[in-house]
Amino acid sequence: MVTTIQLNENVKNALDRMKSNKETYEEVILNLMKIAEKCKREQEQLLIEGCKVMAKDMVEINKEWEVVDSDADWEWNDNGDKKRRHPSS
């Protein structure tokens, strides 16, 4: 089934600039849709990879804090101040 769509003159002119002599508007639009889908997939993949890198970094930071926390020999007193658990250390 063939249908007619209305386009703003600027959009039609942009499509005219994109198409070759023998290419139809439908082919131009389909090619643009393929490009948009490819860009979307690539962007999703980049986001996934970025999240993986951030997760790895967060694990490393957590490991560093665990070392610091295990070395810290302090506790909070009733006044909300920090003090050493074992003052002799």
C-alpha positions, 0 to 999 in steps of 0.5 A, spaced: 500 500 500 502 506 498 501 512 502 502 520 501 505 524 507 506 531 508 512 534 509 515 541 511 518 544 505 525 544 509 524 537 510 523 535 503 529 540 501 533 536 506 531 529 503 532 532 496 540 534 498 541 527 501 538 523 495 541 521 488 538 522 482 535 515 481 534 514 489 527 515 491 524 518 498 523 512 501 530 509 500 533 515 503 528 515 509 529 507 509 537 509 509 536 514 515 532 509 519 538 504 518 543 509 520 539 511 526 538 504 528 545 503 528 547 509 532 542 507 537 545 500 538 552 503 538 550 508 543 547 502 547 554 498 547 558 504 549 553 505 555 554 498 557 561 498 556 562 505 560 558 501 566 562 495 566 568 500 567 565 504 572 563 498 576 570 495 575 573 502 578 568 502 584 570 495 586 577 497 586 575 503 590 571 499 595 577 494 596 582 501 597 577 503 602 576 496 606 584 496 607 583 503 610 577 501 614 581 495 617 587 499 619 583 505 622 582 503 629 577 508 632 570 509 634 565 515 635 564 517 642 557 520 645 559 527 643 560 525 636 567 525 636 572 520 633 577 517 638 582 511 638 579 504 641 586 503 644 589 509 646 596 505 647 596 504 640 
